[in-house]
Amino acid sequence: MRILIVTQYFWPENFRINDLATGLCKRGHEVTVFTGKPNYPDGRYFAGYGFFRRSREEFNGMPVIRVPLAPRGGGDGFRLALNYLSFALFACVLAPLRVRGDFDAILVYEPSPITVGLPALILKRLKRVPVLFWVQDLWPETLSATGVVNSRWMLKAVGQLVRFIYRHCDLILVQSRAFMAPVEALGVSAQKILYYPNSAEEIYRPLAIEPQRPSGQEWLPGGFHVAFAGNIGAAQDFETILSAADQLRAEHGIHWDIIGDGRMQGWVENEVRRRKLGDNVHLLGRHPVESMPRFFALADAMLVTLRRDPVFALTIPSKVQSYLACARPIIAALDGEGARVIVESGAGIAVRAGDAGALAEGVLRLYRMPRHEREAMGQRGRRYFEQHFERELLLSRIEQWMRDLAAGRACAS
């Protein structure tokens, strides 16, 4: 098949769509990617890119067509809105000029913003081709939950835009089953909504390694290490993480390793200093995705958190799949779907979102647990991953949906 992927984010930015596109390409499909200039998460263009520079390139044998956008900067409200709107504007204007040829299906990847759907709908009309819209974040709920938008009229306007985009796509794929009801409430037929969870790249697998820290990583003390990997943002609720670490400061053998960065990193650094947690909380910075399985293998437990909010209770953080794939025990401060996966899989302990005391107790429980019991948790998680989130299984699923749509040319008006 000839597949067009529309996404604001793509390699060299680190998003799961990179692996999905590569997987489809390796299966013999002709994949083209229509995307923006890379600037996430630092908020400035990656080296070698610019507003007018590198509009076309190739990644793993796939043509990549890029349109300019305003970099997101520090991620504040104005710069973020400008980033979202500029991509949508330039992609809509340039799509008819730059995206040439015919396609059998268009796949839209939406981890925010929803506006990524607009150029896809223009291309749908021009190419007469069906669109699959893969929802990672619910809008406008996510805007409100993260505090990016508080205006009631603006949230209502965004809701109308979401309704328009969803209703003009042929299939809505949701990364969590709990997304189905909110999407259907916007007037989308239940038959058009399909569950399509995130998987994890092939590199995420159990590793048996010698007990030493990854090369290039600063020295860390021995003991029990709880590792958080990913974005340091408002949604990840670092207030709860640091409060739990504060409550366990007397347990000198417990260490908290934060691998990643994000717009809340400065706040976290200041809080670590203010609370005098430097001996227990270690900010290790961002590392290449290829090094993550080794970091995971060296940790005694992996940590995942989200703020207590109804919209976050609906989602499954994508790091959960990575943790499960690597057969690591998990400690989670989550509500809803994310917690359900961890409990159902038997891969770890889930406590209420925002409950620092419960998180501290959960970490202490894992700390005192015999190592073989923690490893058994990880193995159960790996089996659950293979049954529900395995990469090839999910590639086959979306491949078949695309074939069915292409065969029927079922384009919604």
C-alpha positions as CSV (number, residue, x, y, z in Angstrom):
1,M,0.0,0.0,0.0
2,R,0.9,3.6,-0.4
3,I,0.6,5.2,3.0
4,L,0.9,8.9,4.0
5,I,1.6,9.7,7.7
6,V,0.7,13.2,8.9
7,T,2.3,14.2,12.1
8,Q,3.6,17.4,13.6
9,Y,6.4,15.4,15.3
10,F,8.8,12.9,13.7
11,W,12.4,11.8,13.7
12,P,14.9,13.1,14.9
13,E,12.2,13.9,17.6
14,N,11.6,10.8,19.7
15,F,8.0,9.7,19.2
16,R,6.4,6.3,18.8
17,I,5.2,7.2,15.3
18,N,8.9,6.8,14.1
19,D,8.8,3.1,14.9
20,L,5.3,2.6,13.5
21,A,6.3,4.2,10.2
22,T,9.5,2.1,10.1
23,G,7.5,-1.1,10.8
24,L,5.1,-0.4,8.0
25,C,7.9,0.4,5.6
26,K,9.7,-2.8,6.5
27,R,6.6,-4.7,5.6
28,G,6.8,-3.5,2.1
29,H,4.5,-0.5,2.1
30,E,5.5,2.8,0.5
31,V,5.4,5.2,3.4
32,T,5.7,9.0,3.1
33,V,5.8,11.3,6.1
34,F,4.4,14.8,6.1
35,T,5.6,16.6,9.2
36,G,7.1,19.8,10.7
37,K,10.7,21.0,11.4
38,P,12.0,19.2,14.5
39,N,12.2,21.3,17.7
40,Y,10.8,19.1,20.5
41,P,11.5,19.1,23.4
42,D,14.2,21.8,23.5
43,G,12.0,24.4,21.8
44,R,14.5,25.3,19.1
45,Y,15.3,23.8,15.7
46,F,17.5,20.8,15.8
47,A,21.0,21.3,14.3
48,G,20.9,21.5,10.6
49,Y,17.2,22.6,10.4
50,G,15.7,26.0,10.0
51,F,12.6,27.7,8.8
52,F,13.7,27.4,5.2
53,R,16.2,24.6,5.6
54,R,15.8,20.8,5.0
55,S,12.3,20.6,3.7
56,R,12.9,17.2,2.2
57,E,14.9,14.2,3.4
58,E,14.8,10.5,3.9
59,F,14.5,8.3,7.0
60,N,14.9,4.6,6.9
61,G,14.0,4.6,3.2
62,M,10.9,6.8,3.6
63,P,10.5,10.3,2.0
64,V,10.0,12.9,4.7
65,I,8.4,16.2,3.7
66,R,8.7,19.0,6.2
67,V,6.9,22.3,6.5
68,P,8.1,25.3,8.6
69,L,6.7,26.1,12.0
70,A,7.4,28.4,14.9
71,P,9.5,26.6,17.5
72,R,7.7,25.9,20.8
73,G,10.4,27.8,22.9
74,G,9.9,27.2,26.6
75,G,6.5,25.7,26.1
76,D,4.5,28.6,27.6
77,G,1.0,29.2,26.5
78,F,1.6,31.8,23.8
79,R,4.7,30.0,22.2
80,L,2.9,26.7,22.4
81,A,-0.2,28.0,20.7
82,L,2.0,29.7,18.0
83,N,3.8,26.4,17.5
84,Y,0.5,24.4,17.1
85,L,-1.2,27.0,14.8
86,S,1.9,27.6,12.6
87,F,2.3,24.0,11.7
88,A,-1.4,23.6,10.9
89,L,-1.3,26.8,8.8
90,F,1.8,25.9,6.8
91,A,0.8,22.3,6.4
92,C,-2.6,23.2,5.1
93,V,-1.2,25.8,2.6
94,L,1.7,23.6,1.4
95,A,0.1,20.2,1.4
96,P,-1.3,20.5,-2.1
97,L,2.0,21.7,-3.4
98,R,4.4,19.4,-1.7
99,V,2.6,16.1,-1.2
100,R,2.4,14.7,-4.7
101,G,1.2,11.3,-5.9
102,D,-1.6,9.0,-4.9
103,F,-2.1,7.2,-1.6
104,D,-4.2,4.3,-0.3
105,A,-4.6,5.6,3.2
106,I,-3.6,8.5,5.4
107,L,-2.7,8.0,9.1
108,V,-2.7,10.9,11.4
109,Y,-0.7,10.8,14.7
110,E,-2.1,13.1,17.4
111,P,-0.3,13.3,20.7
112,S,-1.3,17.0,20.7
113,P,-2.3,19.2,19.0
114,I,-5.6,18.3,17.4
115,T,-4.9,20.8,14.6
116,V,-2.7,18.1,13.0
117,G,-6.0,16.8,11.6
118,L,-6.7,19.8,9.4
119,P,-4.0,19.3,6.7
120,A,-4.9,15.6,6.7
121,L,-8.5,16.5,5.8
122,I,-7.4,18.8,3.0
123,L,-5.3,15.9,1.6
124,K,-8.2,13.5,2.0
125,R,-10.4,15.8,-0.1
126,L,-7.7,16.3,-2.7
127,K,-6.6,12.7,-2.9
128,R,-9.9,11.0,-2.3
129,V,-8.3,8.7,0.3
130,P,-9.5,7.5,3.7
131,V,-8.1,8.9,7.0
132,L,-7.3,7.0,10.2
133,F,-6.9,9.4,13.1
134,W,-4.8,8.0,16.0
135,V,-5.8,9.8,19.2
136,Q,-3.0,10.0,21.9
137,D,-4.4,13.0,23.8
138,L,-8.1,13.9,24.3
139,W,-8.8,17.5,23.3
140,P,-10.0,19.9,24.7
141,E,-9.8,17.9,28.0
142,T,-6.0,17.8,28.0
143,L,-5.8,21.6,27.5
144,S,-7.8,22.2,30.6
145,A,-6.1,19.5,32.7
146,T,-2.6,20.8,32.0
147,G,-3.7,24.4,32.6
148,V,-2.7,25.5,29.1
149,V,-6.2,26.9,28.4
150,N,-8.7,27.9,31.1
151,S,-11.1,30.1,29.1
152,R,-14.5,28.4,28.9
153,W,-15.3,29.9,25.5
154,M,-12.0,28.9,24.0
155,L,-12.3,25.3,25.3
156,K,-15.8,25.2,23.7
157,A,-14.4,26.4,20.4
158,V,-11.7,23.8,20.5
159,G,-14.3,21.2,21.3
160,Q,-16.2,22.2,18.1
161,L,-13.0,21.8,16.1
162,V,-12.4,18.4,17.6
163,R,-15.9,17.4,16.7
164,F,-15.4,18.5,13.1
165,I,-12.1,16.7,12.6
166,Y,-13.3,13.4,14.2
167,R,-16.5,13.3,12.2
168,H,-14.7,13.8,8.9
169,C,-12.2,11.0,9.5
170,D,-13.0,7.4,8.5
171,L,-11.6,5.7,11.6
172,I,-10.7,7.1,15.0
173,L,-8.1,5.0,16.7
174,V,-7.8,5.4,20.5
175,Q,-4.8,4.5,22.6
176,S,-7.0,3.7,25.6
177,R,-10.3,2.0,25.7
178,A,-11.5,4.7,28.1
179,F,-11.2,7.2,25.2
180,M,-14.0,5.6,23.4
181,A,-16.9,7.2,25.3
182,P,-15.6,10.8,25.1
183,V,-15.0,10.4,21.4
184,E,-18.4,8.9,20.8
185,A,-19.9,11.8,22.8
186,L,-18.7,14.2,20.1
187,G,-21.0,12.6,17.6
188,V,-18.7,9.9,16.2
189,S,-20.4,6.5,15.4
190,A,-19.2,3.7,17.7
191,Q,-18.4,1.6,14.7
192,K,-15.8,4.1,13.6
193,I,-13.9,4.0,16.9
194,L,-11.3,1.3,17.4
195,Y,-8.9,0.5,20.2
196,Y,-5.3,0.8,19.1
197,P,-2.8,1.0,22.0
198,N,0.8,2.0,21.8
199,S,3.4,-0.6,21.6
200,A,7.2,-0.2,22.2
201,E,10.1,-0.2,19.9
202,E,11.9,-3.5,19.3
203,I,14.9,-2.3,21.4
204,Y,12.7,-2.6,24.5
205,R,13.3,-6.1,25.8
206,P,14.6,-7.7,28.9
207,L,18.4,-7.4,29.4
208,A,20.7,-9.4,31.5
209,I,23.7,-7.2,32.3
210,E,26.6,-6.8,34.6
211,P,25.8,-4.7,37.7
212,Q,27.4,-1.4,36.6
213,R,26.0,1.9,35.6
214,P,25.7,2.9,31.9
215,S,28.8,4.4,30.5
216,G,28.6,8.2,30.4
217,Q,26.2,8.3,33.4
218,E,27.3,10.0,36.5
219,W,28.3,7.8,39.4
220,L,25.3,6.8,41.6
221,P,25.5,5.2,45.0
222,G,24.5,1.6,45.5
223,G,21.1,0.8,46.9
224,F,17.5,0.4,45.7
225,H,16.9,2.6,42.6
226,V,13.4,3.7,41.4
227,A,13.7,5.1,37.9
228,F,11.4,7.5,36.1
229,A,12.0,7.8,32.4
230,G,10.4,10.4,30.1
231,N,9.0,13.9,30.0
232,I,9.4,16.2,33.1
233,G,6.1,18.1,32.6
234,A,3.1,19.4,34.5
235,A,1.1,16.2,33.7
236,Q,3.7,13.9,35.3
237,D,3.0,15.3,38.8
238,F,6.6,15.7,40.2
239,E,5.2,17.3,43.3
240,T,3.9,13.9,44.3
241,I,7.2,12.2,43.4
242,L,9.3,14.6,45.4
243,S,6.9,14.6,48.3
244,A,7.2,10.8,48.4
245,A,11.0,11.0,48.2
246,D,10.9,13.5,51.0
247,Q,8.9,11.1,53.2
248,L,11.5,8.3,52.6
249,R,14.6,10.5,53.1
250,A,15.4,8.5,56.2
251,E,15.6,5.3,54.1
252,H,19.1,6.0,52.8
253,G,19.2,3.0,50.6
254,I,16.3,4.2,48.4
255,H,17.2,6.4,45.4
256,W,15.1,8.1,42.8
257,D,16.6,8.4,39.3
258,I,14.9,10.9,36.9
259,I,15.9,10.2,33.3
260,G,14.7,12.8,30.8
261,D,13.9,16.5,30.7
262,G,11.0,18.9,30.0
263,R,9.6,22.3,30.8
264,M,9.2,21.5,34.6
265,Q,12.9,20.5,34.9
266,G,13.9,23.8,36.4
267,W,11.2,23.6,39.0
268,V,12.2,20.0,39.9
269,E,15.8,21.1,40.3
270,N,14.9,23.9,42.6
271,E,12.6,21.7,44.7
272,V,15.3,19.1,45.1
273,R,17.6,21.8,46.4
274,R,15.0,23.4,48.6
275,R,14.0,20.1,50.2
276,K,17.7,19.0,50.4
277,L,17.0,15.8,48.5
278,G,20.2,15.8,46.5
279,D,21.5,12.6,48.2
280,N,18.3,10.6,47.2
281,V,17.0,12.2,44.0
282,H,19.3,12.1,40.9
283,L,18.5,14.1,37.8
284,L,20.3,12.3,35.0
285,G,19.1,14.3,32.0
286,R,18.0,13.2,28.6
287,H,19.7,10.1,27.0
288,P,19.3,8.5,23.6
289,V,16.3,6.1,23.3
290,E,18.7,3.3,22.5
291,S,20.2,3.5,26.0
292,M,16.8,3.2,27.8
293,P,16.6,-0.6,28.1
294,R,20.0,-0.6,29.9
295,F,18.8,2.1,32.3
296,F,15.7,0.1,33.0
297,A,17.7,-3.1,33.6
298,L,19.9,-1.3,36.1
299,A,16.8,0.0,38.1
300,D,15.1,-2.0,40.7
301,A,11.7,-0.6,39.9
302,M,10.3,1.8,37.3
303,L,8.1,4.7,38.1
304,V,5.1,6.2,36.3
305,T,2.9,9.0,37.5
306,L,0.2,11.3,36.3
307,R,-1.7,14.2,38.0
308,R,-5.0,13.5,39.5
309,D,-7.5,14.6,36.9
310,P,-10.4,12.8,35.1
311,V,-8.8,13.1,31.7
312,F,-5.5,11.5,32.9
313,A,-7.4,8.7,34.4
314,L,-8.5,7.8,30.9
315,T,-5.1,7.4,29.4
316,I,-2.3,4.8,29.4
317,P,1.1,6.6,29.5
318,S,3.2,5.2,26.7
319,K,6.1,4.5,29.1
320,V,4.0,1.8,30.7
321,Q,4.4,-0.3,27.5
322,S,8.2,0.3,27.5
323,Y,8.4,-0.8,31.2
324,L,6.4,-3.9,30.5
325,A,8.4,-4.8,27.4
326,C,11.6,-4.7,29.5
327,A,10.1,-7.0,32.2
328,R,10.7,-4.4,34.9
329,P,8.5,-4.2,38.1
330,I,6.5,-1.0,38.2
331,I,5.4,1.4,40.9
332,A,2.6,3.7,39.7
333,A,0.7,6.7,41.1
334,L,-2.1,6.6,38.5
335,D,-5.9,6.4,38.3
336,G,-8.1,4.6,35.8
337,E,-6.7,2.9,32.7
338,G,-3.0,3.1,33.5
339,A,-3.6,1.6,36.9
340,R,-5.8,-1.1,35.5
341,V,-3.1,-2.3,33.1
342,I,-0.5,-2.5,35.9
343,V,-2.9,-4.3,38.3
344,E,-4.3,-6.6,35.6
345,S,-0.9,-7.6,34.4
346,G,0.5,-8.2,37.8
347,A,3.5,-6.2,36.9
348,G,3.7,-4.0,40.0
349,I,1.9,-1.8,42.5
350,A,-0.6,1.0,41.6
351,V,-1.7,3.7,44.1
352,R,-4.0,6.7,43.8
353,A,-2.7,9.5,41.6
354,G,-1.5,12.5,43.7
355,D,-1.1,10.4,46.9
356,A,2.5,10.9,48.0
357,G,2.0,8.9,51.1
358,A,0.7,5.9,49.2
359,L,3.5,6.2,46.7
360,A,6.1,6.2,49.4
361,E,4.4,3.1,51.0
362,G,4.4,1.4,47.6
363,V,8.1,2.1,47.0
364,L,8.9,0.9,50.6
365,R,6.9,-2.3,49.9
366,L,9.0,-3.0,46.8
367,Y,12.2,-2.1,48.6
368,R,11.5,-4.7,51.3
369,M,10.3,-7.3,48.9
370,P,12.6,-10.2,48.0
371,R,14.3,-9.6,44.6
372,H,12.9,-12.8,43.1
373,E,9.3,-11.5,43.8
374,R,10.1,-8.2,42.0
375,E,11.5,-10.1,39.1
376,A,8.4,-12.3,38.9
377,M,6.4,-9.1,38.7
378,G,8.5,-8.0,35.7
379,Q,8.1,-11.4,34.0
380,R,4.3,-11.2,34.4
381,G,4.4,-7.7,32.8
382,R,6.4,-9.0,29.9
383,R,3.9,-11.8,29.2
384,Y,1.1,-9.2,29.4
385,F,2.9,-7.0,26.9
386,E,3.3,-9.9,24.4
387,Q,-0.4,-10.6,24.7
388,H,-1.8,-7.1,24.4
389,F,0.9,-4.6,23.1
390,E,3.4,-6.6,21.0
391,R,4.7,-4.6,18.1
392,E,4.1,-7.1,15.2
393,L,0.6,-7.9,16.5
394,L,-0.3,-4.2,16.4
395,L,1.3,-3.6,13.1
396,S,-0.7,-6.4,11.5
397,R,-3.9,-4.9,13.1
398,I,-3.5,-1.4,11.6
399,E,-2.3,-2.8,8.3
400,Q,-5.5,-4.8,8.0
401,W,-7.6,-1.8,8.8
402,M,-5.8,0.2,6.2
403,R,-6.3,-2.5,3.6
404,D,-10.0,-2.7,4.4
405,L,-10.5,1.1,4.1
406,A,-8.4,1.2,0.9
407,A,-10.5,-1.6,-0.7
408,G,-13.7,0.2,0.1
409,R,-12.5,3.8,-0.4
410,A,-14.8,4.5,2.6
411,C,-14.3,8.3,2.7
412,A,-16.6,10.2,5.0
413,S,-17.9,13.4,3.7
